[in-house]
Structure formats: C-alpha cells, structure tokens
C-alpha cells in the first residue's frame, strides 16, 4: 500500500485518469489550493505521456469574496503556462447572499465551470475532491439526517443537465486519494499553492467537522473508514434503485405524465417494502409537483400516512396525493393564490443542488 504522505506515482495517476484518454478535452477546476493544483499537475503530466492526449483547459472561478482571489488566479495562470495548459478565469458576478453563502458559491462555481466546458466544446469538468472530502461529505450528511442516497457520498462521476439536451459530466478522479499525498506531490515538485482561510473558518459547518476528524480518527472513525461506508452505501443504493424501477414497472407500467395523474393500486403499493414504497412515492411527487426537490422528512411523514390511513388527501412539493381503499393517485396540485413564494432557483442551479441526492435532506 502507498505510504500516507508519498507523492502520487505516474502509474497510479494513469489509473486515476483511466477512461479520459479518448476525450477531445476537458476542464479542470483550478482554484489554486493544494488539491486542485495537484490535479492540474498530475493531469498535465498524464497528458504528456499519451500519444494523442485530450486538450486541457484550467478554469479558475473568482467568487469576488476575498481580495486575494485575483492574485491566486494569476498564480494558477502562471503554473498552467509552465505546464503548457491554457487557463481562463471566470467571475461570479452580482449580489451575494447574506446567508447560505458557501452553498450559493458552490452552485455558482459549478454553473460557471460547466458553462466554460460547454463553450469550449467539452463534456467533462474535473474537480479535485479527495478521500478526505468524501469522508467530510458523509459526516456532514450524517449530521443532517440524510438517507441512504446521501450517505453514499460523492460519485466518481455525476451528470449535470445543461438544458437544450446538453449534459456535462463532473468527474472526481482523485476521490480515492488522501489530501496528504497530493500535498506531498506538490512538495516533491517544489510547486507552491494557496490556502483558502474559509476552509478553517468555524462559522462554516464543514470547517467545524473538518476540525473533528483527527479526534474521530483516534476513535477508529477514519477518513478511509467513512469513505468505505460511502462505497457500501452506493452498493446498497444500486440494489434498491433496481428494485424501485421494477416496482414502478409493475405498479404503474405506462409512462408517467408530467402533471399526473400517476396511479398505483393501493393494496399492492402498501405491500411494498417500506424503502421501495417511499422512493416510488417520492418519484411520483417529484414528477408531478412543481416546487423543487422533495424533503426526505416530509416524504417519510406522507408515506407513513398513506400506509396507515384508509383515506387521505395531502399536498407535498406541489403535488396532491389522494389515497383510498383501491388506488393512490398523485397529480399536480392547484396553484396557491395567496402565498408569497420564494424566487425559484434557475433550472441548472436546482439540478446542481439536487445532485447530492434527491432525498437526502
């Protein structure tokens, strides 16, 4: 096994980037921090070992939140030039929210990165999420009471819709690698990097969880162990999704219309295993409703009521669910007239937000 602080070897990098060699090109999200700097260095080295490498574009997002950001982007540009990689800086413009700043910045970052990829004719964006990030994600979602989907953590590749039948893959090739090994890789090559102080700011939940990781590791809850848990959850998730699709075909075989109605035979639906029934109901609500992702806690309450009560009529996420002795119907709820509604997320921002798992809240 590799030593914890050993630089990433070329043969290891070849495995990490396997499957990308046939692409025309891809974008690397390069913030200037140690992880993304190592990703840029490893990808550039890997590309030079290929006879016909993909084109690489390094993109730095300036969120406009710190005065140091412009200098950090310039530093990334200089490194990219040394590596023979084109570089572009894109800015998050407009007013910044007073609350939920990190989430808003994350959504903006993905939007700008995927736009840069699409403008360049590429279908992939590479990010530098590590094994440590995976562990923090699992811990974060565990603290938030996530379901199985959330505890599966980040996938190696995630598909984001762009609109107009276009799609961008977000790929995380460094997900099996400890951050310490990336820092060792940079030190061995005498390559500098910057540190974002927000990563250690106790005002943010992730920073607080990150500070707990050494103590948790001493109790046996290591980053590797949390990442292994995520892998096992993904395996279970795949099996459950297979069962949900089979149940959907058996209980409602025809195509589901956008507004509904989606109709299930009540006795067959109530006989399903709880997790299968819960997800099937969630799919129907998400399909017919118009108020965004379904919250897991609210969905669970609705599902239990559907199973327990012989007759029921409730709304959730813009869908109305009517349950009786013979059938369960899910359809679009009537518009609410006297309600001040929050501004809707853009379609792509909503899609990006939902990638962490539709029923993970």
HELIX and SHEET records of a PDB file:
HELIX    1   1 UNK A   10  UNK A   16  1                                   7    
HELIX    2   2 UNK A   34  UNK A   48  1                                  15    
HELIX    3   3 UNK A   69  UNK A   83  1                                  15    
HELIX    4   4 UNK A  101  UNK A  120  1                                  20    
HELIX    5   5 UNK A  131  UNK A  143  1                                  13    
HELIX    6   6 UNK A  148  UNK A  151  1                                   4    
HELIX    7   7 UNK A  179  UNK A  188  1                                  10    
HELIX    8   8 UNK A  197  UNK A  200  5                                   4    
HELIX    9   9 UNK A  205  UNK A  218  1                                  14    
HELIX   10  10 UNK A  223  UNK A  251  1                                  29    
HELIX   11  11 UNK A  266  UNK A  270  1                                   5    
HELIX   12  12 UNK A  274  UNK A  288  1                                  15    
HELIX   13  13 UNK A  296  UNK A  308  1                                  13    
HELIX   14  14 UNK A  347  UNK A  354  1                                   8    
SHEET    1   A 6 UNK A  86  UNK A  91  0                                        
SHEET    2   A 6 UNK A  55  UNK A  62  1                                        
SHEET    3   A 6 UNK A  25  UNK A  29  1                                        
SHEET    4   A 6 UNK A 124  UNK A 126  1                                        
SHEET    5   A 6 UNK A 166  UNK A 171  1                                        
SHEET    6   A 6 UNK A 157  UNK A 163 -1                                        
SHEET    1   B 4 UNK A 260  UNK A 265  0                                        
SHEET    2   B 4 UNK A 327  UNK A 332 -1                                        
SHEET    3   B 4 UNK A 319  UNK A 323 -1                                        
SHEET    4   B 4 UNK A 312  UNK A 316 -1                                        
END                                                                             
